[in-house]
Structures are given as structure tokens and as C-alpha cells.
């Protein structure tokens, strides 16, 4: 086995005072000897800078206005050293020993450009609430036509491959990671490491939770740009949003609007044979059920905080 590679981790942050300390600590607790860690703060006004300063010389950070998350990460990567790259959002955490596991895998598999592992959903207090059940072994057809099953904080990639595909697209807001996985997968080897590598914090104000149709439309655009149609699971999310819209209109006694949303949902489903076939698979319903439970739990927690 060759020497363990250098790893660069960038944390983009903005007004992340509530969670960023645990994020940073999870990186430092890795005790990885060849780590370059940089926090790119977008000029937070909520006390995040005081938290960053409290870590002293143990971390590097930059605090200035940026052009969004992707811009912060791209700029951060340019200011770091290390053959392996990843970013860790300011509310997520690494699992203990994650970096050593990833480094050993890359050292043993020099032909792999992107490796990803398992992750858990955690709540606001950092408690594990469920595994990320949509993660699956790598299959390019599934990635292109069904769903993004790669959980970002559990994914790591070679700098050389990242640069070869043009890096992150700074114009994207919701699907910049999905876009990157597709670009890497179309040119390089991708591998699945069945180890717990990270924790994704599920909150009511996550971009994923709040994205709605804007997020779905961006994901569809990304796939279209790569020459693919809307993935099956993305289509199912669109159908679900339309059905929610229909129910909401019905509660307001807006029958016409409710029916239009309902018929639109059925039309979207009928137009995607892959989406319809996926509804026959138990795995799909497990993912749907987990998502519904997480949304309901987060909503209850949010309501409790508001009281």
C-alpha cells in the first residue's frame, strides 16, 4: 500500500453558529496526520466568527462575502493542499475514523476517483434518527436514471479528477453535488465503501427540505443538460409535491385548483415508466416512508421550538 494521501476538507458556512462547533470538532477528532482543513465563512453576523476564533490555530478560516455555497467551496479548494477533496457543510459531521478509512481505500485503489460510504440522519441535537436508506452500491445507470444515492458528506474525490471535469458549477443551488457526481462518473471510476463515514443533519430549514419545485426543476435541468430525462425518484418527488398542493387547495375549498394539481400529478407519473415501475419496488416505499417520518419529526421539533 502506498503512502496515505493528503486530504483537504472545506466547510462552507453562513450564520451557522448553532452547529458549526460540532462540525469542526468532528473534523479535528479525526486526528488525520495529512489534513488541510479550511472553513469558508460568508461573513456571518450571528456569532459564527467567535466560534471560529475559539478554535485558535487548530483551524484556518476565511470570513468574507461570497457568491453562494458552490463559490465558497470552489474558492476553498483552491486555497488548500491535498490529493483528496471533500466538503462538510456547517451542520453535518464526520463519523469517527472516517478520514483514515477513506485514505486507506484511495491508497489501495489508485484507479478510483470518487468513493462514497454510508451515512446517518441526525437531529438538531446530534442524535441518530435513521440511516440514509437511499444509499446503494454504485451503478451508473441508477445514478443517471433513478436517483442521487450518494450522500455528499460521505463522498470524497481526487483533486485531479475534480479539476478535469471543471469542478463545482457555481450557478447551481440545490444539485451541485449531483452534477459533480455525474461528471465524475462519466469519466472516472467510482466506488462504494460500505462504512459509516458521515452524519447528515435533517432540519426543517435545510435547502433540501425547503427547495420544493425549485429544487426539483434544477435537478431535472441538470440531468437534461447531461442528456438524461428526469430521474425516477425525482419524478416521484415532483408527483408528491403536486399531491401536497392538491390537498392544500382542497382544504381551502379551491376545488378547481385541487383537481388541476391532482391531474398534473397523475400525468407526471404516467409520463415516466421508470417512476411507475419503481413504485412496485419495496425499496422505494422504504425511502418514501423514511422521508415522511423525518419530515414529520422535524416539523414537530420546529413547532416545539416555536412555542
Secondary structure, 3 states (H helix, E strand, C coil): CCCCCCEEEEEEECCCCCCHHHHHHHHHCCCCCCEEEEEEECCCCCCHHHHHHHCHHHCEEEECCCCCHHHHHHHHHHCCCCCEEEECCCCCEECCCHHHHHHHHHHHCCCEEEEEEEEEEECCCCCEEEECCCCCCCCHHHHHHCCCCCCHHHEEEEHHHHHHCCCCCCCCCCCHHHHHHHHHHHHCEEEEEEEEEEEEECCCCCHHHHCHHHHHHHHHHHHHHCCCCCCHHHHHHHHHHHHHHHHHHHHCCCHHHHHHHHHHHHHHHHCCHHHHHHCCCHHHHHHHHHHHHHHHHHHHHHHHHHC
